[in-house]
Amino acid sequence: MSLLEVKNLTRSFGGLTAVNDVSFSLEEGELISVIGPNGAGKTTLFNLITRFDQVDSGQIIFNGEDITNLGPELLVGRGMARTFQHGRVFGNLSVLDNVLVGAHSRLSAVRPRIPFPLLGALGETLLALLRPKRVQEEEEALRAEAFEILALFNDRLIPRADQPTYSLSYANRRRTEIARALASRPKLLLLDEPTAGMNPTETAEMLELIRLLKNQGITILLIEHKLSLVMQLSDRVIVMDEGHVIAHGLPEDVRHDPRVIEAYLGHSSQTSRPESELEEDLQVRV
Amino acid sequence: MNIFFDQTINGLVIGNIYALMAVGLALIFGTANLINFAHGSVYMAGAYVGWTCVTYFGFPLFLTFLVVMLFCALLGMLIERVGLRPLQNSARIAPLLATIGISFILDQLAQIIFSPQPLALPPLISTKRFSLGATSIGVLDILIASVSLISGALLYVFLRYTRMGWAIRATAQDRDAAQQMGVDVNRVNQVTFAIASALGGLSGMLVAMYFNVLTPTMGFQAGLKGFAAGLIGGLGNVPGAIIGSLLLGLIESYGVALLGSSYRNLFAFVILLVVLVLKPNGIFSKGRQLPPEPMTGTFIASSKPVQIPRSVLIGVSVLAFLLPIISNNYWLSVFTTALLYGILALSLTLVAGTAGLMSIGHAGLLAIGGYTSALLSLRLGLPFALALLLAACVTAILGMLLVMPAFRLRGHYVSIATIGIGEIVSLTILNWESLTGGPVGLMNIPPPSLFGFEFYSNRSLYWLSLVLLLGLALLQWQLVRSHIGRTLRAIREDEVAAQAYGINLNRYKGIAFAASGFIAGIAGVILTHSYTYINNETFNNTISVLALTMVILGGRGNIIGSILGAGLLIVIPELLRDVLGESFIVYRMLLYGLLLVLFVRWRPQGLLGTV
């Protein structure tokens, strides 16, 4: 059974169809990259899958369950976590607190499962105030786990665990965001341009991290512009342009697909140049 | 049928006056992206300037209108210079807070100069009425209609056909692009404020003529009604603002005919809330919109909070307990007030600071707590301790339920919604006479007592307040350092990212408002029982702004800061009164407004820093 199945997904804004009849499925443990020029609809696709945007038509099935109409806050508890294109960390919270917020859906001792929302909230407040042993232990365990996650980023984040994230570099904020996502123990991780704004060394580090996560068995859907990273990591690649999936397959096949080259480089002017040159250009430009 | 036509004419005339307000607010919202809370005060200033021209100088009406518009235009430019321009790179909430402070200052100045008593205008124009089929229309009605039509036409020509008008429209569409193309956006803002304020002042003068009464506080509710009218048509949309104003005028007019004039303002505020919640982009907007990406971390001033050693805190608490031994009764009652306002500030800093929901209707919570416990004591004869506990719980639940519809709002909209809710609470109290006694209020409320001991003396009341403040502060500290505090702060920083991590926004905002209501309810109960009476004016919007100033002063979300802020704002004016004499006390409120403006400008993180 596929972990994620996207069927005929469509979303338009006014006259613009940002995502047009997109279908694919993601097997457990697989890493799929979504590439395509700016404005191709990649982030809209992410927003639809993570339920931040309403679908016009189509269906999303995650882990055997139809999630097409669920609220965005209900997904992380089911095992889906995401990062955002421009990085959305909680600026005034420390790195550690950011990661702990990521584990919010896993809190159980302090969040009694009471069916009535008012009573549940009251119970949660009282437990937070009285702080019985179980609650303290849960918080301690999560803290220890948060440090383990921070350790994945070598010594980039550990020394800054208590600093507010607004004081961090851009790259470190992106790392914090991924650490926060990992704290939810996701089955499926959606990464939206995790290496944007990173230099080659940092990009290489991120590549190793994503590989590590993949080896740990996390299924990953990746939006990325750096093609060398995509080629090294992906099991399959989906290419989008103007809302459509224009190519879908193994990284090597996609790379040589003329439609992909055309989408990236424009439609008419440069067709006289030899294909190898175009490919080189593709590498440089994206 | 005649009544229907009469009310239609009335409604359209009042709608025309609102339109002058709402158009100004729409212009400012469009170019400066700011909800200008000082606009109501400009309107009030217009009325008073007009009154002065007419009664002191005996100016003819036309000249009076010119002077009013000129004065208010200058005032508007001043507001832009002080409240907006220096704050453009600050947190988004900063200009809003600054205009609240400026509005407070202007209202207080009017009270000092013209006394808080209502003034009346001498008759300025003929009261002749022309029959119009089934109804009739007065000269004043015609004047108001023609003034707004002419202003509207002039404004249209200005915006459409002059270079400055182009610049204003360009800035409203895309500020950065306009700046790139060489538009001086500061000048655009200045001109916009001048025009908007001239219209607002004119509107104030016309209202003063229409109802024949001026009060220094008339601007507050009028400003809010201007927002309501503008929101109906979609904020920042000038034609929408005019249609919204006419609609609001009509609804009010018919409503007053059906229910009575004390309900007049209630319609506007209920409509304000309904529109905010159901159609925050106005009734003409369509389509679903994605929530815009917030500028992460710019909503609240970022800072490192000042760490105060525990030993200092314990030492200060012990000293506070010993204070009654040396202090006289007068100062003890001042300190008691400071402690009780400290509880209020604690309550506000939880929602406005920790959760980032800038509530400006917190006095409503005091009133709910005070009335509940007064009624429980007077009508049911419940002992004080039980009444206190029940009142706090009622305030928690009501406070949460009242604000719940506004949970989906953010930023400036939360502030407007909570002001509206505060006014609705106050107007409900005024109109529900069988329960609340209306404007007469409730009297002979028993003083606080526990197990037969009555807290009559200043000393005992002081100790009771101190114990409650310290107890509640400790509880709040425990709450804020738990996962709930972390979750609320995450919501404050970025709602979308918080949702992505499974945070149910309504649940935690509900917890924040309930906890805040519980704490504010306790402050309301003790204040009410120590005053021994309460009416609809006891906890008015001035107290909401005062509480907000305390929170900003101490540092948002900062528990010790909020108590410090309350202490300073209550004690400093008393010290100054000691030094400068009794006459200083009229300037106290002025000082509060000034402090708010200064802190927002120079130390937005407050004395002890945002947490």
Boltz contact constraints between the chains, C-beta under 6 A:
constraints:
  - contact:
      token1: [A, 72]
      token2: [B, 499]
      max_distance: 6.0
  - contact:
      token1: [A, 73]
      token2: [B, 499]
      max_distance: 6.0
  - contact:
      token1: [A, 73]
      token2: [B, 502]
      max_distance: 6.0
  - contact:
      token1: [A, 73]
      token2: [B, 504]
      max_distance: 6.0
  - contact:
      token1: [A, 76]
      token2: [B, 501]
      max_distance: 6.0
  - contact:
      token1: [A, 76]
      token2: [B, 502]
      max_distance: 6.0
  - contact:
      token1: [A, 77]
      token2: [B, 502]
      max_distance: 6.0
  - contact:
      token1: [A, 82]
      token2: [B, 500]
      max_distance: 6.0
  - contact:
      token1: [A, 88]
      token2: [B, 296]
      max_distance: 6.0
  - contact:
      token1: [A, 88]
      token2: [B, 494]
      max_distance: 6.0
  - contact:
      token1: [A, 88]
      token2: [B, 497]
      max_distance: 6.0
  - contact:
      token1: [A, 90]
      token2: [B, 490]
      max_distance: 6.0
  - contact:
      token1: [A, 90]
      token2: [B, 493]
      max_distance: 6.0
  - contact:
      token1: [A, 90]
      token2: [B, 494]
      max_distance: 6.0
  - contact:
      token1: [A, 91]
      token2: [B, 296]
      max_distance: 6.0
  - contact:
      token1: [A, 91]
      token2: [B, 297]
      max_distance: 6.0
  - contact:
      token1: [A, 91]
      token2: [B, 493]
      max_distance: 6.0
  - contact:
      token1: [A, 92]
      token2: [B, 302]
      max_distance: 6.0
  - contact:
      token1: [A, 92]
      token2: [B, 493]
      max_distance: 6.0
  - contact:
      token1: [A, 93]
      token2: [B, 489]
      max_distance: 6.0
  - contact:
      token1: [A, 97]
      token2: [B, 486]
      max_distance: 6.0
  - contact:
      token1: [A, 101]
      token2: [B, 490]
      max_distance: 6.0
  - contact:
      token1: [A, 101]
      token2: [B, 501]
      max_distance: 6.0
  - contact:
      token1: [A, 102]
      token2: [B, 501]
      max_distance: 6.0
  - contact:
      token1: [A, 104]
      token2: [B, 501]
      max_distance: 6.0
  - contact:
      token1: [A, 104]
      token2: [B, 502]
      max_distance: 6.0
  - contact:
      token1: [A, 104]
      token2: [B, 503]
      max_distance: 6.0
  - contact:
      token1: [A, 105]
      token2: [B, 502]
      max_distance: 6.0
  - contact:
      token1: [A, 110]
      token2: [B, 483]
      max_distance: 6.0
  - contact:
      token1: [A, 121]
      token2: [B, 507]
      max_distance: 6.0
  - contact:
      token1: [A, 121]
      token2: [B, 510]
      max_distance: 6.0
  - contact:
      token1: [A, 121]
      token2: [B, 511]
      max_distance: 6.0
  - contact:
      token1: [A, 125]
      token2: [B, 511]
      max_distance: 6.0
  - contact:
      token1: [A, 128]
      token2: [B, 482]
      max_distance: 6.0
  - contact:
      token1: [A, 128]
      token2: [B, 484]
      max_distance: 6.0
  - contact:
      token1: [A, 129]
      token2: [B, 478]
      max_distance: 6.0
  - contact:
      token1: [A, 129]
      token2: [B, 479]
      max_distance: 6.0
  - contact:
      token1: [A, 166]
      token2: [B, 297]
      max_distance: 6.0
  - contact:
      token1: [A, 166]
      token2: [B, 302]
      max_distance: 6.0
